[in-house]
Amino acid sequence: MLTIGKLGTQAGVKVPTIRYYEQIGLLPEAERSAGNQRLYGRRALERLAFIRHARDLGFSLGAIRDLLSLSDDPDQPCAAADAIARTQLAEIESRIARLTALKVELQRMLVQCAHGTIADCRVIEVLGDHSLCSTDHRHAESEAAP
């Protein structure tokens, strides 16, 4: 049995994150020692490693919850897991396209810069007026962000 600290170290996850995953139901509640210390077995370590790897690949907590639910029933077809992975791949491809557009726009701004004063700075000018950009690289999430 592992304490929460040792579980976190072995899985590469911080203790508050483990507590959060328990709170939202991704990890089952831990057993408790006589001193009320959380204790975890091999199954919890495997599940936490699964969650961490899925997060590293950019899966949302909802998708991870669905994948964990599927993994709890190993005899069913994997079509649902494939669909979740395809959705994640499409999101990553979309992000790559947006990042590529941003890279091109930033490169264009820098090439057009005369390296004079701020009053003549193309970077400042373009950042102040989106209509000067060559593409519409805005994203709905960034518009709503504070």
C-alpha positions as CSV (number, residue, x, y, z in Angstrom):
1,M,0.0,0.0,0.0
2,L,1.2,3.5,-0.9
3,T,0.6,6.8,0.9
4,I,-0.7,9.6,-1.1
5,G,2.8,11.2,-1.3
6,K,4.4,8.0,-2.6
7,L,1.5,7.4,-5.0
8,G,2.0,10.9,-6.4
9,T,5.8,10.4,-6.7
10,Q,5.4,7.1,-8.6
11,A,2.7,8.4,-10.9
12,G,4.3,11.9,-11.4
13,V,1.2,13.6,-10.1
14,K,1.0,16.2,-7.3
15,V,-0.9,15.4,-4.1
16,P,-3.6,18.1,-4.5
17,T,-4.3,16.7,-8.0
18,I,-4.8,13.2,-6.6
19,R,-7.2,14.6,-4.0
20,Y,-9.1,16.5,-6.8
21,Y,-9.3,13.3,-8.9
22,E,-10.8,11.6,-5.9
23,Q,-13.2,14.4,-5.3
24,I,-14.6,14.4,-8.9
25,G,-14.7,10.6,-9.0
26,L,-11.9,9.8,-11.4
27,L,-10.1,7.9,-8.6
28,P,-12.1,5.9,-6.0
29,E,-11.8,7.0,-2.5
30,A,-8.7,5.6,-0.8
31,E,-8.7,3.1,2.0
32,R,-7.7,4.7,5.3
33,S,-5.1,3.6,7.8
34,A,-5.8,3.4,11.5
35,G,-4.4,7.0,11.7
36,N,-6.8,8.0,8.9
37,Q,-4.0,8.3,6.3
38,R,-5.0,7.6,2.7
39,L,-3.6,4.3,1.4
40,Y,-3.5,3.2,-2.3
41,G,-2.9,-0.1,-4.0
42,R,-1.5,-1.1,-7.4
43,R,-4.9,-0.6,-9.1
44,A,-5.0,3.1,-7.9
45,L,-1.5,3.6,-9.2
46,E,-2.4,2.1,-12.6
47,R,-5.6,4.2,-12.8
48,L,-3.7,7.4,-11.9
49,A,-1.0,6.6,-14.5
50,F,-3.8,6.2,-17.1
51,I,-5.3,9.6,-16.1
52,R,-1.9,11.3,-16.2
53,H,-1.0,9.9,-19.6
54,A,-4.4,10.8,-21.0
55,R,-4.0,14.4,-19.6
56,D,-0.5,14.6,-21.2
57,L,-2.2,13.7,-24.5
58,G,-4.7,16.6,-24.0
59,F,-7.9,14.6,-23.2
60,S,-10.5,16.5,-21.2
61,L,-11.5,15.2,-17.8
62,G,-14.9,14.2,-19.3
63,A,-13.2,12.2,-22.0
64,I,-11.0,10.5,-19.4
65,R,-14.0,9.7,-17.3
66,D,-15.6,8.0,-20.4
67,L,-12.4,6.1,-21.2
68,L,-12.1,4.9,-17.7
69,S,-15.7,3.7,-17.7
70,L,-15.0,1.8,-20.9
71,S,-11.8,0.3,-19.5
72,D,-13.8,-1.0,-16.5
73,D,-15.7,-3.3,-19.0
74,P,-12.8,-4.8,-21.0
75,D,-15.0,-7.3,-23.0
76,Q,-17.0,-4.6,-25.0
77,P,-16.0,-3.4,-28.5
78,C,-13.5,-0.5,-28.6
79,A,-15.5,1.6,-31.0
80,A,-16.4,4.1,-28.3
81,A,-12.8,4.5,-27.2
82,D,-11.8,5.0,-30.9
83,A,-14.4,7.7,-31.3
84,I,-13.1,9.5,-28.2
85,A,-9.5,9.3,-29.5
86,R,-10.6,10.5,-33.0
87,T,-12.4,13.5,-31.4
88,Q,-9.2,14.3,-29.5
89,L,-7.1,14.0,-32.7
90,A,-9.4,16.3,-34.5
91,E,-9.0,18.9,-31.7
92,I,-5.2,18.6,-31.8
93,E,-5.2,19.0,-35.6
94,S,-7.4,22.1,-35.2
95,R,-5.0,23.6,-32.6
96,I,-2.0,22.9,-34.8
97,A,-3.7,24.7,-37.7
98,R,-4.4,27.7,-35.5
99,L,-0.9,27.7,-34.1
100,T,0.6,27.5,-37.6
101,A,-1.6,30.5,-38.6
102,L,-0.3,32.4,-35.6
103,K,3.3,31.5,-36.4
104,V,2.9,32.8,-40.0
105,E,1.3,36.0,-38.8
106,L,4.0,36.7,-36.2
107,Q,6.7,36.0,-38.8
108,R,5.0,38.4,-41.2
109,M,4.8,41.1,-38.6
110,L,8.5,40.7,-37.8
111,V,9.6,40.7,-41.4
112,Q,7.6,44.0,-42.0
113,C,9.2,45.6,-38.9
114,A,11.4,48.5,-39.8
115,H,13.3,48.2,-36.5
116,G,12.9,52.0,-36.0
117,T,10.9,53.5,-33.1
118,I,7.8,52.2,-31.3
119,A,5.9,54.9,-33.2
120,D,6.7,53.0,-36.4
121,C,6.7,49.5,-35.0
122,R,4.7,47.1,-37.2
123,V,4.3,44.6,-34.3
124,I,2.6,47.2,-32.1
125,E,0.5,48.5,-35.1
126,V,-0.8,45.0,-36.1
127,L,-1.5,44.0,-32.5
128,G,-3.6,47.2,-32.1
129,D,-5.6,46.6,-35.3
130,H,-6.6,43.0,-36.2
131,S,-7.7,44.1,-39.6
132,L,-4.0,44.4,-40.6
133,C,-3.5,40.7,-40.1
134,S,-3.4,38.5,-43.2
135,T,-5.7,35.9,-41.7
136,D,-8.4,35.7,-39.1
137,H,-6.6,33.6,-36.6
138,R,-8.9,34.5,-33.7
139,H,-10.4,31.6,-31.7
140,A,-13.7,31.7,-29.9
141,E,-12.1,30.6,-26.6
142,S,-9.5,33.4,-26.7
143,E,-12.2,36.0,-27.4
144,A,-14.1,35.0,-24.3
145,A,-11.1,34.8,-22.0
146,P,-10.6,37.6,-19.4
